[in-house]
Amino acid sequence: MHHFTELSDVPDPHKLLDQAQLIKNNPVGNQQIGKNKTIVLLFFNPSLRTRISTEKAALNLNMSCIVYDASQGWKLEFEKGITMNTDRAEHIQEAAAVISQYADIIGIRTFPSLIDKEKDYSDAILRQFQKYASVPIISLESAIRHPLQSLADWITIEEFKEKKQPKVVLTWAPHPKALPQAVSNSFLEWMQIADVDLMITHPKGYELAPEFSSGIPTEYDQEKAFENADFIYAKNWSSYEQYGQRLAVRENWTVTPEKMARTNNAYFMHCLPVRRNVVVADEVIESDRSLVISQANNRTFAAQAVIQEILKLL
């Protein structure tokens, strides 16, 4: 594995899952592999879990870790052949090449514009770093995917599932802002190779991109979708077809105790941060069937498994 930006980068995802589970049992058991290696983490957007868990993973492997808030540095230009006479002082071509001299691995977090669908879904910023950098790239969330979160979610489901093929429901939930589709896209991408019975539920108009959702059963009645579910994964996303828009929804899509009562005593999942009593009721997120803290904990072991696999090839 040279890069980690999407599922197709991983030669054997099930082996990566197994490695993450082994790492969780002994997080500092392979420190030699990271000795004298450096990872640079670039954050164009805010982060709590991704930043801390990835840095912790690198430290567990005995790596040096440099975290750079790219939003506070020189503004980068990503267009080719442009006359740089605006406020963008540095071109990606030089920036990626320079950082590659300081790092053995580069991690990048960037969000979509939610304005230009074509540009966002080309994952332009992440792909240009891949093009111009000379070292492996790890996605810390991109415009359209969040693979580290999805690997951590998979670890969590495997850890807590109570039957071989649990029913997993990805449910849209309300939010006061228009949010990216990255977590939801990635979750669907990874869950399709997991041994689960997967379903999506959302209001009409909130269909996700076909490249991620095609072939997955969709139910527009949230309460019906929850029936006999073993895991409920709640996440807001903005419209894909009416790109980046928050569409009017009459029904109440908040995850409540009454809706969870329709499930098979399901576990509740969310990537965090979460708007309490908007996305999910306090009683649900604070219940003993809430896995949000376990998910966050597994972010370290997901990141560590990925970094470790890349280091093996350096």
N, C-alpha and C positions, 0 to 999 in steps of 0.2 A: 504493500500500500504506500503510494508516494504522496498523494493528497488525500484530504478528508473533507469533501465539500457536499457529497450526496451519497446515497446508498450504493450507486454503481461504482464508486471509487474503492469499495471494500471487496476484496476477492472472496472472502468467506465470512459473511456477517454473523453466522451462528458461532463460528470460532471466536470472533471478536467479542460476542456476548459472553462466551465461556471464560475468556481471558478477563473480562471486567469482573465477573463473579469471583474468580480466583484472586484478583487483586484486592477485592473488598476484604477478603479473609487475611491478607497480609500486605497492606499498602506500601510498606517500605522494604519489601523483600527483594527488590531488583534495582538497587540504587547505582550499581556499577554502570548500567546502560546509559545513564544520563550524565555521568561524570564528564566535566569539561565541555558540556553542550549548553547552548543558550537558546531559549525560546523568546521571541518578541511578540507581545500581544497588542494589537492595534485596535482601539475602540473609537469608532466614529459615532457611536450611539451609547446611551446609558446602559449600565450593567451592574448587577449585584451578584447573582448566583454564577453566571458564566465567568465573570472576571475572577472571583475568589476561588471557585472550584477548579478552574483551569490552572491558576497559579499554584494552588495547593497540590494539584496533580503533578505539576512540573517539579515542585520541591520534593515530593515523595520519591521522584526519580533522580534526585540529586542534581537537577539542572539549575542553571542560572535563569532567572525570569525577569524580563524587562517589560513593564507595562507602560504603554504610551497612549495618552488621550489625544487621539488624532483630531478631535474637534477643536482642540485648543492650539494646535500647531499650524504650520503653513497650510493654507487652503490648496488642495490638490486639483489639478486640471486632468481630466480623463479623456478629453477629445483629442484625436490625432490631427495634426496639420493646422492647428488653430493658432492665431496670433494672440499671445498671452499678455494682453494689455488691460486686464481687469484685475480683480482682487485675488485671483488664483496665482500663487507665486511659484509653485513647483509642479512639475509634470509627473504623472504616475510612472513614466518610463524610467526617470532618474530615481525617484523615491523608492520604487520596488527594488531596483538594482542596488542602491545604497544600503537599504535595510538588510538585504540578502548577505551583505558582507559582515553584518553584525550578528546575524542569527543563523542557527541551524534549522529552525522551523519558525514560520510566521503564522500567527493566528489573527484573523480579521473578523470584526463585527461591524455590520453595516445594515441599515434598514432601507426599505423601499421609499420612493417618493409618494406612492399612492396617487400619482397623477398620470404618469406615462407608463401604461401597462406593458407595452412592447419593450421599453428600455428596462423596466424592473424585472420582467420575466426573462430577459437575457442575462440577468445577474451581472450587469456590466462591471461594477466595481470589483467584485470578487474575481471575475474572470480576467480582468486586466492585471490584477496582482499575480494571478497564475501565469499570465503571458509574460510578464516582465521580470518576475522574481526568479532567482536561480535555486531556490530552496523550497521544500514542501510547504504547502499552504493548508491550514486547518480553518474551516468555517466555524466561527463563534456565533453565528446566525448571519444569514444573508438576506437579500431582498425577498427570496422565495422559499428558503429552507432553513431549518434549525436542526441539523443532524445530531449534534451532541445531546440536545434535549431529547430527541427521539430514542437514541440509544439508552439514555438514562430511564426513559419511560418503559422501554422494553425490559430492561433489567428489573424494574419495579414490578411489572406485571408478572414476570417469571417468578419473582421472589414471593409474591402474595397470592398467586392464583390457587384456587382450591379444586380445580378440575382440569383435565387435560386441555380442553378447548373452550375457554371461557368466552362469554359474549361481551364484547367491548364496544361501547357506544361513544362516538365523538359527538358531543352536542354543542351547537352554537349557544352562546349566552350573551345577554345584553352588556353594553359598555357605553360610557358617555363619549368616547372618542372613536374615530375610525382607526382600526388596528390592522396590521399586516396579516397575511395569510400564511406566513412562513411556518409557524409551529404546527398548524393544522395540516398543511401540505406534507410536511415532513413526517408527521405522525401517521398519516395514511400510507405514505410511501414505505415506512418501516413495518407497520402492522400487517401489510400484505404478505410479508415473508414470515411473520410470526404465526404460531399455531393458535389462532383466535378466530372467533366468529365476529366479524367486523361490520358495524353499521354506522351511518351518519344520520344525524337529525338536525334540521335547521329550518327556518322559515323560507318560504318560496322567495327566490331572488338572491339567496345567499349560497347558491351552488359554487363549489370550488372549481379550480381549473381542471378540465377533463384529464390532463396528463397525470393528475394525482387522484382524482375521484372516480374515473371511469371504471365501471364494473362493480363498484361497491354499493350495496343496497342503501337507499336513502328513504327515510321516513319523515314526512313533514309534520306529523303529529308527535310532539316530544314525549307525551305521556305514554303513548303506544310504543314508541321506540324503547322506553325505559323498561318495559315489561320483561322480566326474567334476565335482565342484564347483570353481569358480574362486576363490570368496571364501567364507571361513568367518567369520561374525560371531558371537562368543560373548557371551552375556549371561545372567545369572541374573534370574529374576523369581519372585515369589510367586504362589500360586494366585489366579486370578480368581473361579472358582466358589466355592471355599472361601476366601473373600476374605482375603488377607494371610497365609495359612498356608503353612508349609513342610511339604510332604507327603513321606512316606517314599518313597524311591527306591532300589530294589535295585541297579540297574545303575550302572556307573561312567561318568558323563557328562563327566568332565574331558577337555579337548582335548589329546590326546597325539600324539607323532610317528607312532605306529602308525596312528592314525585319519587323520591328515593324509596319510599315504601312500596312502590310498584315493582321495584327491582328484586333480584335474588340476593337481598342483603348486600348490595353492591358496594365496592370500594369507590371512593370519590378521588379523582385526580385533577390536578391543575398545575401548570408549569410555574406559576407565580411570576410577578406579583398579581394579586387578585383583588378586585373591588368587592369587598364584603357587602352582602345584602343587595348587590346589583347582579353580579355573576352567580353568587352562591350565598345561601343563608348561613348565618353564624352557626346554627345548630348542625349543619352538614359539615362545614369545614373543621369544626371543633370536635366532631364525633370520633369514636374509636375506629371508624371505617374510613377516615380521611388519610390519604397517603401523601399529602403535599410535602410534608417534611422529609419523608423517606425518598421521594422523588428528588428533592433538592440535594439530599445526602449522596444519592447515586450519581449526581452530576460529576463529582470528583472521580469516581471509578470509571465512568464512561470516558472522560477526558484522558485519564491515565492510560487506559487500554489503547486508545487511539495514538497518543504520543509514543507509547512504548512500541507499537507496531511500526510506526514510521522510523523511530530510532534504530530499529533492527536493520534497516536498509541503508543507514548512513555510514 
